[in-house]
């Protein structure tokens, strides 16, 4: 299962946080801050970006959310114990 960092700069009406809540159970998401989330998914990076509203169909009349979906390979640092428990639990 891949781990992604999701950065939300501007929601633009896409309800990114609502989509994260609807698509991912608690064991597959972690709110790092208001703008950053951790996500676990078997999907590809572009698929996660599409389902969260960062990439919309070409014929969409609405603006996409502005932000990033980053597939991570290695992460290191000092952060809350609950984050590391979530991160290490597959």
C-alpha positions as CSV (number, residue, x, y, z in Angstrom):
1,X,0.0,0.0,0.0
2,X,1.4,3.4,-1.0
3,X,1.6,6.4,1.3
4,X,0.8,9.8,0.1
5,X,1.1,13.3,1.4
6,X,-1.7,15.6,0.3
7,X,-1.3,19.4,0.5
8,X,-4.4,21.5,0.0
9,X,-3.5,25.1,-0.9
10,X,-7.0,26.1,-2.2
11,X,-10.1,24.0,-2.1
12,X,-11.9,25.9,-4.8
13,X,-15.3,24.3,-3.9
14,X,-14.0,20.7,-4.4
15,X,-14.5,19.8,-0.7
16,X,-11.2,18.0,-0.6
17,X,-11.4,17.3,3.2
18,X,-15.0,15.9,2.8
19,X,-13.7,13.6,0.0
20,X,-10.9,12.4,2.2
21,X,-13.3,11.7,5.0
22,X,-15.7,9.9,2.6
23,X,-13.1,7.8,0.7
24,X,-10.7,6.8,3.4
25,X,-11.4,5.1,6.8
26,X,-9.6,6.5,9.8
27,X,-6.9,3.8,9.5
28,X,-6.0,5.1,6.0
29,X,-5.9,8.9,6.7
30,X,-4.1,11.2,9.1
31,X,-4.7,14.9,9.5
32,X,-1.2,16.5,9.9
33,X,-2.5,20.1,9.8
34,X,-5.3,22.0,8.2
35,X,-3.4,21.9,4.9
36,X,-1.6,18.6,5.0
37,X,-2.9,15.0,5.2
38,X,-1.4,11.5,5.1
39,X,-3.3,9.0,3.0
40,X,-2.8,5.3,2.4
41,X,-4.1,3.9,-0.8
42,X,-3.5,1.2,-3.4
43,X,-4.3,3.7,-6.2
44,X,-1.8,5.5,-8.4
45,X,-0.9,9.1,-7.6
46,X,-3.0,10.5,-10.5
47,X,-6.0,8.5,-9.3
48,X,-5.8,9.9,-5.8
49,X,-5.4,13.4,-7.3
50,X,-8.5,12.8,-9.5
51,X,-10.7,11.4,-6.7
52,X,-9.8,14.4,-4.4
53,X,-10.5,17.0,-7.1
54,X,-7.0,18.2,-8.0
55,X,-7.3,16.8,-11.5
56,X,-10.7,17.2,-13.2
57,X,-12.1,16.0,-16.6
58,X,-11.1,18.2,-19.5
59,X,-14.8,19.3,-20.0
60,X,-15.3,20.3,-16.3
61,X,-16.7,23.8,-15.9
62,X,-15.5,24.1,-12.3
63,X,-12.0,24.9,-11.1
64,X,-9.8,22.1,-9.6
65,X,-8.5,22.2,-6.1
66,X,-5.0,23.6,-5.9
67,X,-2.5,21.5,-4.1
68,X,-0.3,18.4,-4.4
69,X,-0.5,14.7,-4.0
70,X,2.9,13.3,-3.3
71,X,3.7,9.6,-3.2
72,X,6.4,9.3,-0.5
73,X,9.1,6.7,-0.4
74,X,11.1,7.7,2.6
75,X,10.2,10.1,5.5
76,X,12.1,11.1,8.5
77,X,11.8,13.6,11.3
78,X,10.5,14.3,14.7
79,X,6.7,14.4,15.0
80,X,3.8,13.2,17.1
81,X,3.7,9.6,18.3
82,X,0.2,9.1,16.8
83,X,1.5,10.0,13.3
84,X,4.3,7.4,13.5
85,X,1.9,4.8,14.8
86,X,-0.4,5.5,11.8
87,X,2.5,5.7,9.4
88,X,4.0,2.3,10.5
89,X,0.7,0.5,10.7
90,X,-0.2,-1.2,7.4
